[in-house]
């Protein structure tokens, strides 16, 4: 998350320091950020769902360890 915020801020700051910077590199940078953001979002959702399903199954070593002590 910190990486995406830093890269997004860079996309807004760079045009202020380079007068000869055209729109083509900025569009390319925006597309790159979009692809990275979508990829990271998909991976996060997949991992979140996997952790949720493992926790619901109650596999040993993957759930709440306090539940095992209560039994």
N, C-alpha and C positions, 0 to 999 in steps of 0.2 A: 504494500500500500504506500509506504514511504517512497519507494522508487517511482511509482506512477505519479505521485504528487510532485516530486522533484522534477521529473521529466516534463510534466505538464507546465510547471512554472518556467522551466527553461524555454519551452515553446513560446511563452508570452514575453520573456525577457530578451531573448536573442534578437528579435527584430528591432528592438530599441537601440542596440549597439552596432548593428550592421546596416548601413544605409543601402548598400547594393544587394541586399537579400531579397530575392523575388518570392513570389507566391508558390512556385513549384516545390522548393525544398520544404516549405512549411506544410504544404498539402501532404507530401510524402511522410513527414514527421507525424502529422496528425493521423494518417492511415496506420503507421507503425504503432502509435499509442493505442489506437482503436483495436488493432489486432491483439496487442499484448493484454489489454484490458478484458477483451472478450475471452481470450484463452485463460487468463487467471480466474475469471468469474466462473467459467465452466469447470475448471479443475477444483475450485473451492466448493462449488455445489456438489460435485461428484464425491469429494472427500467427506463433506458434511452428511450426505445421504448414507455413505458407507458406514461412517461412525454411528449414525443413528440406527441403522439396521443391525449392526453388531451389538450395540447396547440393548436393543429390544430382544435379540435372540438370547441374551444372557450368557454369552460364551465366557468361560473362566479366563480371567486375566484382562478382559476388555471392558468390563462393566464397572459399576461402583463397588469398590472393595468393602465398603461399609455394609452393604447388603449381605455379603457373605458372612460377616461376623454376627449379624442379627439372627441368622438361621440356627 
